[in-house]
Amino acid sequence: MRFHRESEDDSPAVQMTPMIDCVFLLLIFFIVTASIEPPSPQLDLDLPVIELAEPAPRIPGQVHISIDSQGQFHLDSGPVNRQQLRQFLEVLSRDDPAPRIRLNIDQQAPSRYFLEVTNMLTIHGLRQVSFGGK
């Protein structure tokens, strides 16, 4: 009776050539079927001009925050920087549970300043905000 001894040649092996062929075929398939599109052009939007017959009346107790065309922030008391505005909103949210805020934005103001102020308002839980333009 012959017993089969395990030799080094009998070890199982994975054939790499067919696997590499499959990978290259898949790669070629995805390259050929991928649609190559040029980058979409940036939209050139002209925002509407706001024309009011008369300015909106001031509501007593309403806080006015304005953003001018250079991105400078203004409160009722005058110009403020980001840190002062952030501190003011923090104190306002602690003192008054539901303050009324009017956010006036110049048409030429960069949108990042608008997003920055609305983010500050959201962080401090200030939700009664009306918007205006100039």
C-alpha positions in Angstrom: 0.0 0.0 0.0 1.4 3.3 -1.0 0.9 6.3 1.2 0.9 9.7 -0.4 3.2 12.1 1.2 2.6 15.8 1.0 5.3 17.4 -1.0 5.9 21.1 -1.7 4.5 20.7 -5.2 1.0 19.6 -4.0 0.2 22.8 -2.0 -2.8 24.6 -3.2 -2.1 27.8 -5.2 -4.2 30.7 -6.4 -3.7 31.4 -10.1 -3.1 35.2 -10.3 -3.1 35.5 -14.1 -6.9 35.0 -14.6 -7.6 37.3 -11.6 -5.4 40.1 -13.1 -7.1 39.6 -16.5 -10.5 40.1 -14.8 -9.4 43.2 -13.0 -8.0 44.8 -16.2 -11.2 43.9 -18.1 -13.3 45.6 -15.4 -11.0 48.6 -15.4 -11.3 48.9 -19.2 -15.1 48.5 -19.0 -15.5 51.3 -16.5 -13.2 53.6 -18.3 -15.0 53.1 -21.6 -18.5 53.4 -20.1 -17.8 56.4 -17.9 -19.2 59.6 -19.4 -16.6 62.4 -19.5 -18.3 65.7 -19.1 -16.7 69.1 -19.1 -17.1 71.0 -15.8 -20.4 72.9 -15.6 -20.0 76.6 -16.0 -20.5 78.8 -13.0 -23.9 80.5 -13.0 -23.8 84.2 -13.5 -26.8 85.5 -11.5 -28.1 89.0 -11.3 -29.9 89.3 -8.0 -33.1 91.4 -8.1 -32.9 95.0 -7.0 -35.1 95.7 -3.9 -37.1 98.9 -4.3 -39.2 100.0 -1.4 -41.5 103.0 -1.5 -40.6 103.6 2.2 -38.5 101.8 4.7 -40.2 99.2 6.8 -41.3 100.5 10.2 -39.2 99.6 13.2 -40.9 97.3 15.6 -40.1 98.1 19.3 -37.8 95.6 20.8 -36.6 94.3 17.5 -32.9 93.9 17.1 -31.5 95.1 13.7 -28.4 93.4 12.3 -27.1 94.7 9.0 -24.4 93.6 6.6 -23.1 96.3 4.2 -21.5 95.8 0.8 -18.0 95.3 2.3 -19.2 92.6 4.7 -19.1 94.8 7.8 -21.6 93.9 10.5 -23.8 96.6 12.1 -26.1 96.5 15.1 -28.5 99.1 16.2 -25.6 100.8 18.1 -23.2 100.9 15.1 -20.5 98.8 13.5 -19.3 95.7 15.3 -16.8 92.9 14.5 -17.5 89.2 14.4 -16.6 88.6 18.1 -18.7 91.5 19.3 -21.7 90.2 17.3 -21.2 86.7 18.6 -21.0 87.9 22.2 -24.1 90.1 21.7 -26.1 87.2 20.3 -25.0 85.0 23.2 -26.2 87.6 25.8 -29.4 88.2 23.8 -30.2 84.5 23.7 -29.7 84.2 27.5 -31.7 87.3 28.4 -34.6 87.0 26.0 -36.1 83.6 25.2 -37.6 84.7 21.8 -36.1 87.9 20.6 -37.2 89.4 17.3 -34.3 90.0 14.9 -34.3 91.8 11.5 -31.3 90.9 9.3 -30.7 93.5 6.5 -28.3 92.5 3.8 -26.8 94.7 1.1 -27.2 93.3 -2.4 -23.5 93.6 -3.0 -22.6 91.8 0.3 -20.7 88.5 -0.2 -23.0 85.6 0.6 -20.5 84.1 3.1 -21.2 86.9 5.6 -25.0 86.2 5.4 -24.2 82.5 6.0 -21.9 83.4 8.9 -24.6 85.5 10.6 -27.4 82.9 10.1 -25.0 80.2 11.5 -24.5 82.4 14.6 -28.2 82.8 15.0 -28.8 79.1 14.7 -26.1 78.2 17.2 -27.7 80.5 19.8 -31.2 79.2 19.1 -32.5 82.5 17.7 -35.2 81.6 15.3 -37.5 84.6 15.0 -35.6 86.3 12.2 -37.0 88.4 9.4 -34.9 89.4 6.4 -34.7 92.6 4.5 -32.5 94.2 1.8 -31.0 97.5 0.9 
